[in-house]
């Protein structure tokens, strides 16, 4: 009996440690839905989405089975970089509504069991921000004087970058170099974080250069004040019911931090503060290195288009805008059947093993920064369903980018708007109904934030609602299946069954307790078979299917057959 009690206590302790380390319990069943607010629903007819539009569509969002939202920036902005050039972190941009609209959104979302997370641009502000305007002055002893990094001397290379930036009319050239010539009373130059209009906030230097007196240590008053300001911003909104933040460029804050030790201290402090005062809220990082971000304090980190390698090899075909940036001749989710999965599996496996007791990896369907799944030759409902089967059955927290659930097209060759550059095609309006504005707005089509592409009205919510075989209804069914099963959910065990060097089909196992599933995906157009070592389960039923598939014991092995462009979730039984 004593031994049993000891084991029980150890198990409970283990569970409590995991609950504390991984974050609030609601993350165990979290499925996020990302909204680019300018493009979701327009209620005032100006061609740009707003918060009241999101409130209006909450019942639809709930119908997807998701239970958390992430909104791209909604704070007052200069709109040079899609809202990521923030003027006032404590005020909602008038294009979206008011602070009271956020409170209403949170209240209505919570009624439906949906959490709401905002985007926190922690590394910089707009150059129109009042903090920056004050810091430009000669007086170095005002509240915001040391919120930014100023200097009168920069290297010759930095000066050259400034001149090249001036000579290039392309707004994207604004990202070139590190410094901007402001010729302000305070100093000649300031450090930027991305675009020239985004001065870097001063979190200090891990190793200040004695020859650069403007490099303050992380313990200096200015950097410490900036940290307090970030906590104040988070507290302001979490006190109004916000459930957490996705932190933009989370790895960019501390400068000259060669081993990342000071950045780790910063986010560890932030996590401890959050856990003490807002334990039910979450921190999500745009870092894309889960083995760094999650141990350093984040509840969730992405695996996506940069950072840890692998995601691009799955989805970015060579003849697509983001595929052109990578060296893969084919992507895995392509009908050619010539893709690779080894890089993704190896890197994901390592990250999963190192972080599963501390937090969660997130796999997005797309986001505001990179192309949607429906692009190039991956453009049929079945192809999208195969990709969704993979993304919604992996041991991670899924992030569904608005519109992907109906298979919206990643449009090409659209003009840049508000810093979108090549990202314009994945920020187009949500498509609700057939028509020239797809039910997004009552404005004239030419007033739309970006154009719609409904394929004659077929890629719209209203049309797909009617079709039980649509991408929309498939996604709903798969999310419901995931939410019904601990094995398929965020915390279930995961084990690769197939050979990474023979990638079609990809087969893996999800399990929890006495529940086991086998998932098999074959994005290629060819039929394929795989024979796997027998496991202790021999009978299975198909609970989700795209195309044709079979799974049966055969001469002591598990034989899985997959038709072209197919995916299946098999629930195994003794």
C-alpha positions as CSV (number, residue, x, y, z in Angstrom):
1,X,0.0,0.0,0.0
2,X,2.8,2.3,0.9
3,X,4.5,1.7,-2.5
4,X,1.1,2.4,-4.3
5,X,0.7,5.7,-2.4
6,X,4.3,6.7,-3.2
7,X,3.7,5.9,-6.9
8,X,0.4,7.8,-6.9
9,X,2.1,10.8,-5.3
10,X,4.9,10.7,-7.8
11,X,2.4,10.6,-10.7
12,X,0.4,13.5,-9.3
13,X,3.6,15.5,-8.8
14,X,4.6,14.7,-12.3
15,X,1.3,15.9,-13.6
16,X,1.4,19.1,-11.6
17,X,4.9,19.9,-12.8
18,X,3.8,19.4,-16.4
19,X,0.8,21.5,-15.9
20,X,2.9,24.3,-14.4
21,X,5.6,24.1,-17.0
22,X,3.4,23.6,-20.1
23,X,1.1,26.4,-19.2
24,X,-2.7,26.7,-18.4
25,X,-4.7,23.5,-18.8
26,X,-6.8,24.9,-21.6
27,X,-3.7,24.6,-23.9
28,X,-4.1,20.8,-23.8
29,X,-7.1,21.1,-26.2
30,X,-6.2,24.4,-27.9
31,X,-6.8,24.8,-31.6
32,X,-6.1,28.4,-32.7
33,X,-7.6,30.4,-35.5
34,X,-5.5,33.3,-36.8
35,X,-7.2,36.4,-38.1
36,X,-5.7,39.3,-40.0
37,X,-8.2,41.9,-38.9
38,X,-8.0,44.2,-41.9
39,X,-9.2,41.2,-44.0
40,X,-11.8,39.3,-42.0
41,X,-15.1,41.2,-42.0
42,X,-15.9,44.9,-42.7
43,X,-19.0,46.3,-41.0
44,X,-18.7,50.0,-41.9
45,X,-18.3,49.6,-45.7
46,X,-14.9,51.1,-46.1
47,X,-13.3,48.0,-47.5
48,X,-11.2,47.2,-44.4
49,X,-12.1,44.7,-41.7
50,X,-12.9,45.7,-38.1
51,X,-13.5,44.3,-34.7
52,X,-17.2,44.4,-35.0
53,X,-16.9,42.2,-38.0
54,X,-15.0,39.6,-36.0
55,X,-17.7,39.8,-33.3
56,X,-20.3,39.3,-36.0
57,X,-18.6,36.1,-37.2
58,X,-17.9,34.5,-33.8
59,X,-20.7,31.9,-34.3
60,X,-19.0,30.8,-37.5
61,X,-15.6,30.7,-35.8
62,X,-17.1,28.5,-33.0
63,X,-18.6,26.2,-35.6
64,X,-15.1,25.3,-36.8
65,X,-14.4,23.7,-33.4
66,X,-11.5,26.0,-32.6
67,X,-11.2,27.5,-29.1
68,X,-8.6,30.2,-29.4
69,X,-8.0,33.3,-31.6
70,X,-4.8,35.1,-32.4
71,X,-5.3,38.5,-33.9
72,X,-2.6,40.3,-35.9
73,X,-1.8,43.8,-34.5
74,X,-4.9,46.0,-33.7
75,X,-3.1,48.8,-31.9
76,X,-2.9,52.3,-33.3
77,X,-0.3,52.1,-36.2
78,X,1.4,54.1,-38.9
79,X,0.5,51.3,-41.3
80,X,3.8,51.1,-43.0
81,X,4.1,47.4,-42.0
82,X,0.6,46.0,-41.7
83,X,0.1,47.2,-38.1
84,X,3.6,46.1,-36.8
85,X,4.7,49.8,-36.6
86,X,2.8,50.6,-33.4
87,X,2.1,54.2,-32.4
88,X,0.2,53.5,-29.2
89,X,0.1,50.1,-27.5
90,X,-2.7,51.1,-25.2
91,X,-5.2,52.3,-27.9
92,X,-7.0,50.3,-30.6
93,X,-6.5,51.7,-34.1
94,X,-9.6,53.7,-35.2
95,X,-9.8,51.6,-38.4
96,X,-10.7,48.6,-36.2
97,X,-12.8,50.4,-33.6
98,X,-12.2,51.2,-29.9
99,X,-10.9,49.7,-26.7
100,X,-14.5,49.0,-25.8
101,X,-14.9,46.9,-28.9
102,X,-12.0,44.7,-27.7
103,X,-13.7,44.2,-24.4
104,X,-17.0,43.3,-26.2
105,X,-15.1,40.8,-28.4
106,X,-13.5,39.1,-25.4
107,X,-16.8,38.9,-23.6
108,X,-18.6,37.4,-26.6
109,X,-15.7,35.1,-27.5
110,X,-15.5,33.8,-23.9
111,X,-19.3,33.1,-23.9
112,X,-18.5,30.7,-26.8
113,X,-15.6,29.1,-25.1
114,X,-13.0,30.9,-27.2
115,X,-9.9,32.5,-25.9
116,X,-8.5,35.7,-27.4
117,X,-4.8,36.5,-27.9
118,X,-3.3,39.6,-29.3
119,X,-0.1,40.4,-31.1
120,X,2.6,42.1,-29.0
121,X,5.3,43.9,-31.0
122,X,7.9,43.8,-28.3
123,X,11.0,44.8,-30.2
124,X,10.2,48.2,-31.7
125,X,7.6,50.9,-32.2
126,X,6.7,53.3,-35.0
127,X,8.8,56.4,-35.4
128,X,5.5,58.2,-34.9
129,X,5.2,56.8,-31.3
130,X,5.2,59.5,-28.6
131,X,7.9,57.6,-26.8
132,X,10.2,57.9,-29.8
133,X,9.3,61.6,-30.3
134,X,10.3,62.4,-26.7
135,X,13.5,60.4,-26.9
136,X,14.6,62.5,-30.0
137,X,15.0,65.6,-27.8
138,X,18.2,66.9,-26.2
139,X,17.1,66.2,-22.7
140,X,18.3,62.8,-21.8
141,X,16.5,62.6,-18.5
142,X,12.8,62.4,-19.6
143,X,10.7,59.3,-19.1
144,X,11.3,57.8,-22.6
145,X,14.8,59.2,-23.3
146,X,16.5,55.8,-23.1
147,X,13.7,53.7,-24.6
148,X,15.7,53.7,-27.9
149,X,19.3,53.4,-29.0
150,X,21.0,56.6,-30.3
151,X,24.5,57.3,-31.5
152,X,26.4,60.0,-33.3
153,X,28.9,57.5,-34.8
154,X,28.4,54.4,-36.9
155,X,30.6,52.3,-39.1
156,X,31.4,53.0,-42.8
157,X,29.4,50.0,-43.8
158,X,26.4,51.3,-41.8
159,X,26.7,54.6,-43.6
160,X,26.9,52.8,-47.0
161,X,23.7,50.9,-46.2
162,X,21.9,54.2,-45.4
163,X,22.9,55.6,-48.8
164,X,21.9,52.5,-50.7
165,X,18.5,52.6,-48.9
166,X,18.0,56.2,-50.0
167,X,18.8,55.3,-53.6
168,X,16.3,52.4,-53.8
169,X,12.7,53.5,-54.3
170,X,11.4,50.1,-53.3
171,X,9.8,50.3,-49.8
172,X,11.2,46.9,-49.0
173,X,14.7,48.4,-49.2
174,X,13.8,50.1,-45.9
175,X,14.9,46.8,-44.2
176,X,18.5,47.3,-45.3
177,X,21.2,48.0,-42.7
178,X,20.9,48.6,-39.0
179,X,20.8,52.3,-38.5
180,X,18.7,55.2,-39.7
181,X,19.9,58.8,-40.1
182,X,17.5,60.9,-38.1
183,X,19.7,64.0,-37.4
184,X,17.7,64.6,-34.3
185,X,18.7,66.8,-31.4
186,X,19.5,63.7,-29.4
187,X,21.9,62.2,-32.0
188,X,22.4,61.6,-35.7
189,X,21.4,58.0,-35.9
190,X,19.1,55.5,-34.2
191,X,19.0,51.7,-34.4
192,X,16.1,50.1,-36.2
193,X,14.6,46.7,-35.8
194,X,13.2,46.0,-39.3
195,X,11.9,48.8,-41.5
196,X,13.5,52.2,-41.1
197,X,10.3,53.6,-39.5
198,X,10.6,50.9,-36.7
199,X,13.2,52.1,-34.1
200,X,14.4,49.3,-31.9
201,X,13.3,49.4,-28.3
202,X,16.3,49.4,-25.9
203,X,16.5,46.1,-24.0
204,X,20.3,46.7,-23.6
205,X,23.4,44.9,-24.8
206,X,24.5,41.6,-23.3
207,X,28.2,42.6,-24.0
208,X,28.4,46.4,-24.3
209,X,31.4,47.5,-26.4
210,X,33.6,50.0,-24.4
211,X,34.2,51.8,-27.7
212,X,30.4,52.3,-28.1
213,X,29.3,54.4,-25.1
214,X,25.7,54.3,-26.5
215,X,25.5,50.5,-25.9
216,X,23.8,50.3,-22.5
217,X,23.9,47.1,-20.4
218,X,20.8,45.1,-19.8
219,X,20.7,46.3,-16.2
220,X,20.8,50.0,-17.1
221,X,17.7,52.1,-16.2
222,X,16.5,52.5,-19.8
223,X,16.5,48.8,-20.7
224,X,14.9,48.0,-17.3
225,X,12.2,50.6,-17.9
226,X,11.4,49.1,-21.3
227,X,10.9,45.7,-19.7
228,X,8.5,47.3,-17.2
229,X,6.6,48.9,-20.1
230,X,6.1,45.6,-21.8
231,X,4.7,44.1,-18.6
232,X,2.4,47.1,-18.2
233,X,1.1,46.7,-21.8
234,X,0.4,43.0,-21.2
235,X,-1.2,43.7,-17.9
236,X,-3.4,46.5,-19.3
237,X,-4.9,44.1,-21.9
238,X,-5.0,41.0,-19.7
239,X,-6.9,42.9,-17.1
240,X,-9.5,43.5,-19.8
241,X,-9.8,39.7,-20.4
242,X,-7.2,39.1,-23.1
243,X,-5.8,35.6,-22.8
244,X,-2.3,36.1,-23.9
245,X,0.1,37.4,-26.6
246,X,1.9,36.2,-29.6
247,X,5.2,38.0,-29.4
248,X,6.6,39.3,-32.7
249,X,10.3,38.8,-33.4
250,X,10.7,37.5,-29.9
251,X,14.3,36.6,-30.3
252,X,15.4,40.1,-31.5
253,X,15.3,42.1,-28.2
254,X,18.7,41.9,-26.5
255,X,21.7,43.0,-28.6
256,X,25.2,41.4,-28.7
257,X,23.8,38.4,-26.9
258,X,26.0,35.9,-28.5
259,X,25.0,32.8,-26.5
260,X,21.4,34.0,-25.8
261,X,21.9,34.0,-22.1
262,X,20.5,37.5,-21.5
263,X,17.5,36.9,-23.8
264,X,16.8,33.7,-21.8
265,X,16.9,35.7,-18.5
266,X,14.5,38.3,-20.0
267,X,11.9,35.9,-21.1
268,X,12.2,33.7,-18.0
269,X,11.5,36.8,-15.9
270,X,8.5,37.6,-18.1
271,X,7.2,34.1,-17.8
272,X,7.6,34.1,-14.0
273,X,5.7,37.4,-13.8
274,X,2.9,36.2,-16.1
275,X,2.6,32.9,-14.2
276,X,2.4,34.7,-10.9
277,X,-0.2,37.3,-11.9
278,X,-1.9,35.9,-14.9
279,X,-1.5,32.1,-14.7
280,X,-4.3,31.4,-17.2
281,X,-2.8,33.5,-19.9
282,X,-0.2,32.3,-22.5
283,X,2.9,33.5,-24.2
284,X,3.4,32.5,-27.9
285,X,6.7,33.3,-29.6
286,X,7.6,34.1,-33.2
287,X,11.0,32.6,-32.8
288,X,10.7,29.3,-34.7
289,X,13.3,27.5,-32.6
290,X,11.2,25.6,-30.0
291,X,14.2,24.2,-28.2
292,X,15.3,27.7,-27.4
293,X,12.0,29.6,-27.1
294,X,10.1,27.1,-24.9
295,X,12.8,26.5,-22.3
296,X,13.3,30.2,-22.2
297,X,9.8,30.9,-21.1
298,X,7.2,30.6,-23.9
299,X,4.2,28.3,-23.8
300,X,4.2,27.9,-27.5
301,X,6.6,28.4,-30.4
302,X,6.1,27.8,-34.1
303,X,7.8,25.6,-36.6
304,X,7.3,27.4,-39.9
305,X,9.0,29.2,-42.7
306,X,12.2,30.3,-40.9
307,X,14.2,29.2,-37.9
308,X,14.3,25.4,-37.4
309,X,14.5,23.8,-40.9
310,X,11.8,21.5,-42.3
311,X,8.5,23.2,-42.7
312,X,9.4,24.7,-46.2
313,X,10.3,21.3,-47.5
314,X,6.7,20.2,-46.8
315,X,4.7,23.1,-48.4
316,X,6.8,25.4,-50.5
317,X,7.0,24.2,-54.1
318,X,9.8,25.6,-56.3
319,X,7.5,27.5,-58.6
320,X,5.9,29.4,-55.8
321,X,7.1,32.7,-54.3
322,X,8.4,31.2,-51.0
323,X,9.6,28.1,-52.7
324,X,12.0,30.2,-54.8
325,X,13.8,31.1,-51.5
326,X,14.6,27.5,-50.7
327,X,16.7,24.8,-52.4
328,X,14.1,22.0,-52.5
329,X,13.3,20.9,-56.1
330,X,10.0,19.6,-54.9
331,X,7.9,19.9,-51.7
332,X,6.5,16.9,-49.9
333,X,2.8,17.9,-50.3
334,X,3.0,17.8,-54.1
335,X,1.5,15.4,-56.6
336,X,4.8,14.6,-58.1
337,X,5.7,12.3,-55.2
338,X,9.3,13.5,-55.4
339,X,9.4,15.5,-52.1
340,X,11.3,14.7,-49.0
341,X,10.1,14.5,-45.4
342,X,13.4,13.5,-43.6
343,X,14.5,17.1,-42.8
344,X,11.1,17.9,-41.2
345,X,10.8,14.7,-39.3
346,X,14.3,14.8,-37.9
347,X,14.1,18.4,-36.7
348,X,10.5,18.1,-35.5
349,X,11.3,14.9,-33.6
350,X,14.2,16.5,-31.8
351,X,12.2,19.6,-30.9
352,X,9.3,17.5,-29.8
353,X,11.4,15.3,-27.5
354,X,13.1,18.3,-25.9
355,X,10.0,20.4,-25.3
356,X,7.0,18.2,-24.8
357,X,7.1,18.5,-21.0
358,X,7.7,22.2,-21.1
359,X,5.3,23.6,-23.8
360,X,4.0,23.1,-27.3
361,X,5.2,23.3,-30.8
362,X,2.7,25.0,-33.2
363,X,2.3,24.0,-36.8
364,X,0.4,26.6,-38.9
365,X,-1.6,26.1,-42.1
366,X,-0.1,29.4,-43.2
367,X,0.0,32.9,-41.8
368,X,0.1,36.6,-42.8
369,X,3.8,36.3,-43.6
370,X,3.9,33.3,-46.0
371,X,1.7,31.7,-48.7
372,X,-1.4,29.7,-48.2
373,X,-1.7,25.9,-48.9
374,X,-3.8,26.5,-52.0
375,X,-1.1,27.7,-54.4
376,X,0.4,26.4,-57.6
377,X,-0.3,22.8,-58.4
378,X,-1.6,22.1,-54.9
379,X,-5.1,23.4,-55.7
380,X,-7.8,20.7,-55.4
381,X,-10.0,20.1,-52.4
382,X,-8.5,16.6,-51.9
383,X,-4.9,17.9,-51.9
384,X,-5.9,20.4,-49.2
385,X,-7.6,17.8,-47.2
386,X,-4.5,15.6,-47.2
387,X,-2.5,18.5,-45.9
388,X,-5.1,19.3,-43.3
389,X,-5.1,15.6,-42.2
390,X,-1.4,15.9,-41.4
391,X,-1.6,19.3,-39.7
392,X,-4.6,18.4,-37.6
393,X,-3.3,15.1,-36.3
394,X,0.3,16.0,-35.4
395,X,1.3,16.3,-31.6
396,X,1.3,20.1,-31.6
397,X,-1.1,23.0,-31.3
398,X,-2.6,23.7,-34.7
399,X,-3.0,27.2,-36.0
400,X,-5.5,27.6,-38.8
401,X,-5.0,30.8,-40.8
402,X,-8.4,32.4,-41.6
403,X,-9.7,31.3,-45.0
404,X,-7.5,28.1,-45.2
405,X,-10.5,26.2,-43.9
406,X,-12.3,26.9,-47.1
407,X,-9.2,26.6,-49.3
408,X,-8.7,30.2,-50.1
409,X,-6.2,30.8,-52.9
410,X,-2.8,32.4,-52.2
411,X,-3.1,35.1,-54.9
412,X,-0.1,36.2,-56.9
413,X,1.2,39.5,-58.3
414,X,-0.9,41.7,-56.2
415,X,0.4,45.2,-55.4
416,X,2.1,45.9,-52.1
417,X,-0.1,47.6,-49.5
418,X,0.9,48.8,-46.1
419,X,4.2,46.9,-46.3
420,X,2.8,43.7,-47.5
421,X,5.2,43.3,-50.4
422,X,5.1,39.7,-51.6
423,X,2.8,38.8,-48.7
424,X,-0.2,40.6,-50.3
425,X,-1.7,37.4,-51.7
426,X,-2.1,35.8,-48.3
427,X,-3.8,38.8,-46.7
428,X,-6.8,39.0,-49.0
429,X,-10.4,39.4,-47.7
430,X,-12.2,36.4,-46.1
431,X,-14.7,35.0,-48.6
432,X,-18.2,34.6,-47.1
433,X,-20.6,34.5,-50.1
434,X,-20.4,34.7,-53.9
435,X,-20.3,38.1,-55.3
436,X,-17.8,40.9,-56.2
437,X,-16.8,41.5,-52.6
438,X,-17.5,38.0,-51.4
439,X,-19.7,39.2,-48.6
440,X,-16.7,40.8,-46.8
441,X,-17.9,44.3,-47.3
442,X,-20.7,46.5,-48.8
443,X,-18.1,48.7,-50.5
444,X,-17.4,48.8,-54.2
445,X,-15.0,46.0,-55.4
446,X,-12.3,48.6,-56.2
447,X,-12.4,49.8,-52.6
448,X,-11.5,46.4,-51.1
449,X,-8.4,46.2,-49.0
450,X,-7.2,43.5,-51.5
451,X,-9.2,41.6,-54.2
452,X,-11.1,38.4,-53.7
453,X,-10.6,35.1,-55.7
454,X,-13.7,32.9,-55.1
455,X,-13.4,30.7,-58.2
456,X,-16.8,31.8,-59.4
457,X,-18.2,31.8,-55.9
458,X,-17.2,28.2,-55.1
459,X,-14.6,29.1,-52.6
460,X,-16.9,30.8,-50.1
461,X,-18.3,29.8,-46.7
462,X,-21.9,29.9,-47.9
463,X,-21.3,27.5,-50.8
464,X,-19.1,25.1,-48.8
465,X,-21.6,25.0,-46.0
466,X,-24.0,23.3,-48.5
467,X,-21.5,20.6,-49.6
468,X,-20.8,17.9,-47.0
469,X,-17.7,17.0,-49.0
470,X,-16.2,20.5,-48.9
471,X,-12.9,21.5,-47.4
472,X,-14.8,23.5,-44.8
473,X,-16.8,20.5,-43.5
474,X,-13.8,18.2,-43.7
475,X,-11.9,20.6,-41.4
476,X,-14.8,20.8,-39.0
477,X,-15.0,17.0,-38.8
478,X,-11.2,16.6,-38.3
479,X,-11.1,19.3,-35.6
480,X,-14.0,17.6,-33.9
481,X,-12.2,14.2,-34.1
482,X,-9.1,15.7,-32.6
483,X,-11.0,17.3,-29.8
484,X,-12.8,14.1,-29.0
485,X,-9.5,12.2,-28.5
486,X,-6.7,12.6,-26.0
487,X,-4.6,10.4,-28.3
488,X,-5.0,12.7,-31.3
489,X,-4.8,15.9,-29.3
490,X,-2.0,18.2,-28.2
491,X,-0.7,15.9,-25.5
492,X,-1.0,12.4,-27.0
493,X,2.1,10.4,-27.7
494,X,3.5,10.4,-31.2
495,X,5.7,7.8,-33.0
496,X,6.9,7.7,-36.6
497,X,6.2,4.3,-38.2
498,X,7.3,4.7,-41.8
499,X,10.8,5.2,-43.2
500,X,11.8,8.8,-43.8
501,X,13.9,7.7,-46.8
502,X,10.8,6.2,-48.4
503,X,8.5,9.2,-47.7
504,X,5.3,8.1,-49.5
505,X,3.2,7.4,-47.5
506,X,4.1,9.1,-44.3
507,X,2.7,7.0,-41.4
508,X,2.7,7.7,-37.7
509,X,1.0,6.6,-34.6
510,X,-0.9,8.7,-32.0
511,X,-1.8,7.2,-28.6
512,X,-3.0,7.9,-25.1
513,X,-4.0,5.3,-22.6
514,X,-5.8,2.4,-24.4
515,X,-6.5,4.6,-27.4
516,X,-4.4,4.2,-30.6
517,X,-4.6,5.8,-34.0
518,X,-2.5,5.4,-37.1
519,X,-2.4,8.3,-39.6
520,X,-1.2,7.8,-43.2
521,X,-0.9,10.5,-45.8
522,X,0.0,10.2,-49.4
523,X,0.1,13.6,-51.2
524,X,1.5,12.0,-54.4
525,X,-0.8,11.1,-57.4
526,X,0.5,7.5,-57.4
527,X,-0.9,4.6,-55.4
528,X,1.5,3.4,-52.7
529,X,1.9,0.6,-50.2
530,X,3.9,0.1,-47.1
531,X,4.4,-2.9,-44.9
532,X,5.1,-2.1,-41.2
533,X,6.2,-4.2,-38.3
534,X,3.1,-5.7,-36.6
535,X,1.9,-3.9,-33.5
536,X,-0.4,-5.2,-30.7
537,X,-3.5,-3.9,-32.5
538,X,-4.7,-5.8,-35.5
539,X,-8.2,-4.4,-36.3
540,X,-8.9,-0.9,-37.4
541,X,-11.7,1.3,-38.5
542,X,-11.3,4.4,-40.7
543,X,-12.5,7.5,-38.9
544,X,-11.3,10.1,-41.4
545,X,-10.7,9.4,-45.1
546,X,-9.5,11.3,-48.2
547,X,-9.4,9.2,-51.4
548,X,-8.8,5.4,-50.9
549,X,-6.9,3.7,-48.1
550,X,-6.7,0.3,-46.3
551,X,-5.0,-1.0,-43.2
552,X,-4.9,-4.7,-42.4
553,X,-2.6,-7.3,-40.8
554,X,-0.8,-9.4,-43.4
555,X,1.7,-12.2,-42.6
556,X,2.7,-10.7,-39.3
557,X,3.0,-7.2,-40.7
558,X,0.7,-4.2,-40.9
559,X,-0.1,-3.6,-44.6
560,X,-1.2,0.0,-45.5
561,X,-2.4,0.8,-49.0
562,X,-3.0,4.3,-50.1
563,X,-4.5,5.6,-53.3
564,X,-3.2,8.7,-55.1
565,X,-3.8,11.9,-53.1
566,X,-5.1,10.2,-50.0
567,X,-5.1,10.4,-46.3
568,X,-6.6,8.3,-43.6
569,X,-7.0,8.1,-39.8
570,X,-7.4,4.6,-38.6
571,X,-8.6,3.9,-35.1
572,X,-7.1,0.6,-33.9
573,X,-8.8,-2.0,-31.7
574,X,-7.7,-5.2,-30.0
